[in-house]
Amino acid sequence: MNQLEDLLQQCTVKLSLPGQIGWGTGFFVAPGLILTCAHVVKALGLLDKVRVRWQQQVDFAAAEVDKIIPELDLALLKFTPTDVDVPCVYLDEGLQSGQDLHFFGYPDQDFNNGCPVTGSSEGFTGDVPPLIKFKQAQVRPGMSGSALLNQHTGKVCGIVKFTRDRSFDLGGGAIPTGVILEQFPQLRDLQRNFHQIDRRWSILLNNSFKDENLDAVKDTYYESLQSLLKQGALKAADDVTTKIMLLAANQEDEEGFNEESLENVPDSDLLKLDAIWKKHYPKFGFSVQKQIFFEKSAGDIKDFAKCVGWKDKIVFGKIFSWKEREEIIFDPSAPPGHLPWSWANLGNYSGIGTVGSTKRIKLLLSRKKL
């Protein structure tokens, strides 16, 4: 994992404000965008900009606040990209208790050029939205805003928010990636587009986990799915569902996902996903969608899409257009079979409703064991 830790460090920046003592940490999440904690930049003047240090470049960039959410302690900063080809972290919701964590930040003492910290996940708190609680890590002031790397998945599962004791290794808390993506949904497409082009992180993942036990990795996501559905975070749960399907199909990302990929997803995983969704929300799940598809829609894909609320967008006075992600209802009030949704759009960069996606919808819903 050393190479991933090195890459995480390359994604990390030191943030300071004009006329202020102290600093914080942030990290690149997309070209021209830095994620940090709101309290790191709360004292920023109206006309001031955040000073961004990257590696040994003290004045790498000047950033301004793109969006700040004080109640959740999140802030997204924007800056003008330079000619330097900076990497971006790989965000992911997967996390379960007992997994090793790693982050790199800029503490207020001893390490002017930043330092790594390791810890161990204790799981999620009961807050709404939840926080990640971790132990066996010393979190000094200045390290808020660090990207929290899950050593088990090789991806960033959250952002460091607070310490439980600045002088001892009692650990701290972090904001989960699921919450981050709920608040900044544009990051989903920006992340996907970036990592499809820049393969540095994906290549290291493939090299690091090529001998990893696939079932153990999937278990991480299954536990996250259970937790997210219990909390009512249906949008994040929908994303985790597709991640499990990708893993089950032996694919790292959506690129090249096709009918053959879907056929590679074992029935056991589809049944497990279906059972988890129906346990928390009996009106949702693959088997519910299958029942609607065959019994209510008689196998007609367009009628099915209308029944589950995927195809009732009105364009020019006609009801025929497939909904896009921002129009999907990630809420218990959604029609039966409305969720999960993202699986139907896997590998379709032109959007759901294309020939490829409708074929895959029919293919999955025709599984005999569902």
C-alpha positions as CSV (number, residue, x, y, z in Angstrom):
1,M,0.0,0.0,0.0
2,N,3.0,2.3,0.2
3,Q,2.5,3.5,-3.4
4,L,-1.1,4.4,-2.7
5,E,0.0,6.3,0.5
6,D,2.5,8.2,-1.6
7,L,-0.2,9.1,-4.2
8,L,-2.5,10.2,-1.4
9,Q,0.3,12.6,-0.2
10,Q,0.5,14.0,-3.7
11,C,-3.2,14.7,-3.6
12,T,-2.9,16.6,-0.3
13,V,-2.5,20.4,0.2
14,K,-1.8,22.8,3.1
15,L,-4.4,25.6,3.4
16,S,-3.7,28.9,5.1
17,L,-5.7,32.2,5.3
18,P,-4.4,35.8,5.0
19,G,-3.7,37.3,8.4
20,Q,-4.6,34.2,10.3
21,I,-2.5,32.0,12.6
22,G,-2.6,28.3,11.9
23,W,-3.7,26.3,8.9
24,G,-5.6,23.3,7.7
25,T,-5.4,20.5,5.2
26,G,-7.3,19.7,2.0
27,F,-7.1,17.5,-1.0
28,F,-7.8,17.5,-4.7
29,V,-11.1,15.8,-5.6
30,A,-11.3,17.0,-9.2
31,P,-9.4,19.3,-11.5
32,G,-9.5,22.8,-10.0
33,L,-11.4,21.6,-6.8
34,I,-10.2,21.0,-3.3
35,L,-12.2,19.5,-0.5
36,T,-11.6,20.6,3.2
37,C,-13.5,21.2,6.4
38,A,-15.6,24.3,6.7
39,H,-14.0,25.3,10.0
40,V,-10.6,25.5,8.2
41,V,-11.8,28.4,6.0
42,K,-14.5,29.9,8.2
43,A,-12.4,33.0,9.0
44,L,-11.7,33.8,5.3
45,G,-12.4,37.4,4.5
46,L,-15.0,38.3,1.8
47,L,-12.3,39.4,-0.7
48,D,-9.6,37.1,0.5
49,K,-8.4,33.8,-1.1
50,V,-7.0,30.7,0.5
51,R,-3.3,30.2,0.1
52,V,-2.7,26.7,-1.3
53,R,0.7,24.9,-0.7
54,W,1.2,21.7,-2.7
55,Q,4.3,19.6,-2.1
56,Q,7.2,22.2,-1.8
57,Q,5.4,24.9,-3.8
58,V,4.4,27.3,-1.1
59,D,2.3,29.5,-3.4
60,F,0.9,26.8,-5.7
61,A,-2.5,28.4,-6.1
62,A,-5.0,30.9,-4.6
63,A,-8.4,29.3,-4.0
64,E,-11.8,30.7,-3.2
65,V,-14.8,29.0,-1.6
66,D,-17.1,27.4,-4.2
67,K,-19.6,26.1,-1.6
68,I,-19.5,25.9,2.2
69,I,-21.8,23.8,4.4
70,P,-21.0,25.0,8.0
71,E,-23.6,22.7,9.7
72,L,-21.8,19.6,8.2
73,D,-18.3,21.2,8.4
74,L,-17.7,20.8,4.6
75,A,-16.2,23.2,2.2
76,L,-15.4,22.9,-1.5
77,L,-12.7,25.3,-2.8
78,K,-12.0,26.1,-6.5
79,F,-8.8,27.4,-8.1
80,T,-7.5,27.9,-11.6
81,P,-5.8,24.6,-12.7
82,T,-2.2,25.0,-13.6
83,D,-0.1,23.1,-16.2
84,V,1.0,20.8,-13.4
85,D,-0.7,17.4,-13.7
86,V,-1.9,17.0,-10.2
87,P,-3.6,13.7,-9.1
88,C,-7.0,13.5,-7.4
89,V,-8.1,11.1,-4.7
90,Y,-10.5,8.2,-5.4
91,L,-13.6,8.7,-3.3
92,D,-15.5,5.7,-2.1
93,E,-18.1,4.8,0.6
94,G,-16.7,1.4,1.6
95,L,-15.8,1.1,5.3
96,Q,-16.3,-1.3,8.2
97,S,-15.1,-1.5,11.8
98,G,-11.6,-2.9,12.4
99,Q,-10.2,-1.7,9.0
100,D,-6.9,0.1,9.0
101,L,-6.9,3.8,8.1
102,H,-4.2,6.2,6.8
103,F,-4.1,9.9,6.2
104,F,-1.6,12.7,5.5
105,G,-1.9,16.1,6.9
106,Y,-0.1,19.2,8.2
107,P,0.1,19.3,12.0
108,D,0.7,22.4,14.0
109,Q,4.1,21.2,15.3
110,D,7.1,19.0,14.5
111,F,6.4,18.3,10.8
112,N,6.4,21.5,8.7
113,N,6.2,19.5,5.5
114,G,3.3,17.3,6.7
115,C,3.3,13.8,8.1
116,P,1.4,10.5,7.8
117,V,-0.9,9.1,10.5
118,T,-2.4,5.6,10.8
119,G,-5.4,4.5,12.8
120,S,-8.2,1.9,12.9
121,S,-11.9,2.3,12.2
122,E,-14.4,1.8,15.0
123,G,-17.4,2.2,12.7
124,F,-20.1,4.9,12.3
125,T,-21.7,7.0,15.0
126,G,-25.5,7.2,15.5
127,D,-25.5,10.9,14.4
128,V,-27.6,12.0,11.4
129,P,-25.7,12.1,9.2
130,P,-23.2,9.7,10.8
131,L,-19.6,10.3,11.5
132,I,-16.7,7.9,11.2
133,K,-15.1,7.2,14.6
134,F,-11.5,6.0,14.6
135,K,-8.9,5.1,17.2
136,Q,-5.1,4.7,17.7
137,A,-4.3,7.9,15.8
138,Q,-2.9,11.2,17.0
139,V,-4.7,14.0,15.2
140,R,-3.1,17.4,15.8
141,P,-4.6,20.8,15.0
142,G,-3.9,21.6,11.3
143,M,-4.8,18.1,10.2
144,S,-8.5,18.7,9.8
145,G,-9.5,18.3,6.2
146,S,-7.1,15.4,5.5
147,A,-8.3,12.6,3.2
148,L,-9.0,9.4,5.1
149,L,-7.7,6.4,3.2
150,N,-9.2,3.0,3.8
151,Q,-6.3,0.6,3.6
152,H,-8.7,-2.3,2.9
153,T,-10.3,-0.8,-0.2
154,G,-7.5,1.5,-1.3
155,K,-9.9,4.5,-1.6
156,V,-10.8,7.6,0.4
157,C,-13.7,6.8,2.8
158,G,-13.9,10.2,4.4
159,I,-12.4,13.5,5.5
160,V,-10.8,14.0,9.0
161,K,-12.9,16.4,11.0
162,F,-11.8,16.4,14.7
163,T,-9.5,15.0,17.3
164,R,-10.3,13.2,20.5
165,D,-7.1,14.3,22.1
166,R,-4.4,16.4,20.3
167,S,-1.6,15.1,22.5
168,F,-2.3,11.4,22.5
169,D,-3.3,8.8,19.9
170,L,-6.9,8.5,21.0
171,G,-8.1,8.9,17.5
172,G,-10.8,11.3,16.1
173,G,-13.7,11.6,13.8
174,A,-14.3,12.0,10.1
175,I,-17.1,12.8,7.7
176,P,-18.0,9.8,5.5
177,T,-17.6,9.9,1.7
178,G,-21.3,9.1,1.4
179,V,-22.2,12.4,3.1
180,I,-19.7,14.3,1.0
181,L,-21.2,13.0,-2.2
182,E,-24.7,13.7,-0.9
183,Q,-23.8,17.4,-0.5
184,F,-21.6,17.7,-3.6
185,P,-23.3,15.4,-6.1
186,Q,-21.4,16.9,-9.0
187,L,-18.3,15.1,-7.7
188,R,-19.7,11.8,-8.8
189,D,-19.4,12.6,-12.5
190,L,-16.2,14.7,-12.0
191,Q,-14.5,11.8,-10.2
192,R,-15.6,9.2,-12.8
193,N,-14.5,11.4,-15.7
194,F,-11.1,12.1,-14.0
195,H,-10.3,8.5,-13.2
196,Q,-11.3,7.2,-16.6
197,I,-8.6,9.5,-18.1
198,D,-6.0,9.6,-15.3
199,R,-5.4,5.9,-14.4
200,R,-2.7,6.4,-11.7
201,W,-5.0,5.5,-8.8
202,S,-6.8,2.7,-10.7
203,I,-3.5,1.1,-11.7
204,L,-2.2,1.1,-8.2
205,L,-5.5,-0.4,-7.0
206,N,-5.3,-3.2,-9.5
207,N,-1.7,-3.9,-8.5
208,S,-2.4,-3.8,-4.8
209,F,-5.5,-5.9,-4.8
210,K,-5.0,-8.4,-7.6
211,D,-4.4,-11.2,-5.0
212,E,-7.0,-9.8,-2.5
213,N,-9.8,-12.0,-1.4
214,L,-12.8,-10.6,-3.4
215,D,-15.4,-11.8,-0.9
216,A,-13.6,-9.9,1.9
217,V,-13.6,-6.7,-0.2
218,K,-17.3,-7.1,-1.0
219,D,-18.1,-7.7,2.6
220,T,-16.9,-4.1,3.3
221,Y,-19.4,-2.7,0.8
222,Y,-22.2,-5.0,2.0
223,E,-21.7,-3.7,5.6
224,S,-21.7,-0.1,4.3
225,L,-24.9,-0.8,2.3
226,Q,-26.6,-2.2,5.4
227,S,-25.6,0.9,7.4
228,L,-26.6,3.4,4.7
229,L,-30.1,1.9,4.3
230,K,-30.6,1.8,8.0
231,Q,-29.7,5.5,8.1
232,G,-32.0,6.3,5.2
233,A,-29.1,7.4,3.0
234,L,-30.7,5.9,-0.2
235,K,-28.6,7.8,-2.7
236,A,-25.4,6.6,-1.2
237,A,-26.8,3.1,-0.8
238,D,-27.7,3.1,-4.5
239,D,-24.1,3.9,-5.4
240,V,-22.7,1.2,-3.1
241,T,-25.1,-1.3,-4.8
242,T,-23.5,-0.6,-8.2
243,K,-20.0,-0.8,-6.6
244,I,-20.8,-4.3,-5.3
245,M,-22.1,-5.3,-8.8
246,L,-18.9,-4.1,-10.4
247,L,-16.8,-6.0,-7.9
248,A,-18.9,-9.1,-8.4
249,A,-18.3,-8.7,-12.2
250,N,-14.6,-8.4,-11.5
251,Q,-14.5,-4.9,-12.8
252,E,-12.8,-1.9,-11.0
253,D,-15.0,0.8,-12.7
254,E,-17.8,1.2,-15.2
255,E,-15.6,1.5,-18.3
256,G,-16.5,-1.3,-20.7
257,F,-19.4,-2.7,-18.6
258,N,-21.7,-4.5,-20.9
259,E,-24.1,-7.5,-21.2
260,E,-21.3,-10.0,-20.6
261,S,-20.2,-8.1,-17.5
262,L,-23.7,-8.2,-16.1
263,E,-23.9,-12.0,-16.8
264,N,-20.7,-12.4,-14.7
265,V,-22.5,-11.0,-11.6
266,P,-23.4,-14.2,-9.6
267,D,-26.9,-14.9,-8.6
268,S,-25.8,-15.1,-5.0
269,D,-24.8,-11.4,-5.1
270,L,-28.0,-10.3,-6.8
271,L,-30.0,-12.2,-4.2
272,K,-28.0,-10.8,-1.3
273,L,-28.4,-7.2,-2.6
274,D,-32.1,-7.8,-3.1
275,A,-32.6,-9.2,0.4
276,I,-30.7,-6.2,2.0
277,W,-32.8,-3.6,0.1
278,K,-36.1,-5.5,0.9
279,K,-35.2,-5.9,4.6
280,H,-35.1,-2.1,5.0
281,Y,-37.5,-1.1,2.3
282,P,-39.9,-3.9,1.1
283,K,-41.1,-1.8,-1.8
284,F,-37.6,-1.7,-3.4
285,G,-35.2,-4.3,-4.7
286,F,-34.5,-6.3,-7.9
287,S,-37.3,-8.9,-7.2
288,V,-39.8,-6.1,-6.8
289,Q,-38.6,-4.6,-10.1
290,K,-38.8,-8.0,-11.8
291,Q,-42.4,-8.5,-10.6
292,I,-43.4,-5.2,-12.0
293,F,-41.6,-5.8,-15.2
294,F,-43.3,-9.2,-16.0
295,E,-46.7,-9.0,-14.1
296,K,-47.6,-5.3,-14.5
297,S,-45.8,-4.3,-17.6
298,A,-45.9,-7.7,-19.5
299,G,-42.2,-7.4,-20.3
300,D,-42.5,-4.0,-22.0
301,I,-39.4,-1.9,-21.0
302,K,-41.1,1.5,-21.6
303,D,-44.2,0.6,-19.6
304,F,-41.9,-0.8,-16.8
305,A,-39.9,2.4,-16.7
306,K,-43.1,4.5,-16.4
307,C,-44.4,2.2,-13.6
308,V,-41.3,2.5,-11.5
309,G,-41.0,6.2,-12.1
310,W,-37.9,6.2,-14.4
311,K,-39.6,7.5,-17.5
312,D,-42.2,10.1,-16.5
313,K,-40.2,13.2,-17.3
314,I,-42.3,15.6,-19.3
315,V,-40.6,17.1,-22.4
316,F,-42.5,19.4,-24.8
317,G,-45.7,18.3,-23.2
318,K,-45.1,14.6,-23.8
319,I,-44.2,11.9,-21.2
320,F,-41.5,9.9,-22.9
321,S,-38.1,11.0,-21.6
322,W,-36.0,8.9,-19.2
323,K,-35.2,10.6,-16.0
324,E,-31.6,11.6,-15.1
325,R,-30.0,11.0,-11.8
326,E,-30.9,14.4,-10.3
327,E,-34.6,13.5,-11.0
328,I,-34.6,10.2,-9.3
329,I,-36.4,10.1,-5.9
330,F,-33.9,8.8,-3.3
331,D,-36.6,8.7,-0.6
332,P,-39.0,6.1,0.8
333,S,-41.9,8.0,-0.9
334,A,-40.7,6.8,-4.3
335,P,-42.9,4.4,-6.3
336,P,-42.4,0.7,-5.8
337,G,-39.4,-0.6,-7.7
338,H,-37.9,2.9,-8.1
339,L,-34.7,1.8,-6.3
340,P,-32.1,0.7,-6.8
341,W,-31.6,2.7,-9.9
342,S,-27.9,3.3,-10.8
343,W,-27.3,-0.4,-11.8
344,A,-29.5,0.2,-14.9
345,N,-27.1,3.0,-16.0
346,L,-23.9,1.1,-15.6
347,G,-21.5,1.7,-18.5
348,N,-24.0,4.1,-20.3
349,Y,-22.3,7.4,-20.6
350,S,-25.1,8.7,-22.9
351,G,-27.6,8.1,-20.2
352,I,-30.2,5.6,-19.2
353,G,-32.7,4.6,-21.9
354,T,-30.1,3.8,-24.5
355,V,-30.2,0.5,-26.4
356,G,-27.4,-0.8,-24.2
357,S,-29.1,0.1,-20.9
358,T,-32.5,-1.3,-21.9
359,K,-30.9,-4.6,-22.9
360,R,-29.2,-4.8,-19.5
361,I,-32.4,-4.0,-17.7
362,K,-34.2,-6.9,-19.4
363,L,-31.2,-9.2,-18.9
364,L,-31.0,-8.7,-15.1
365,L,-34.8,-8.8,-14.6
366,S,-34.9,-12.1,-16.5
367,R,-32.7,-13.9,-14.0
368,K,-34.7,-16.9,-12.9
369,K,-33.5,-16.9,-9.3
370,L,-34.6,-13.4,-8.5
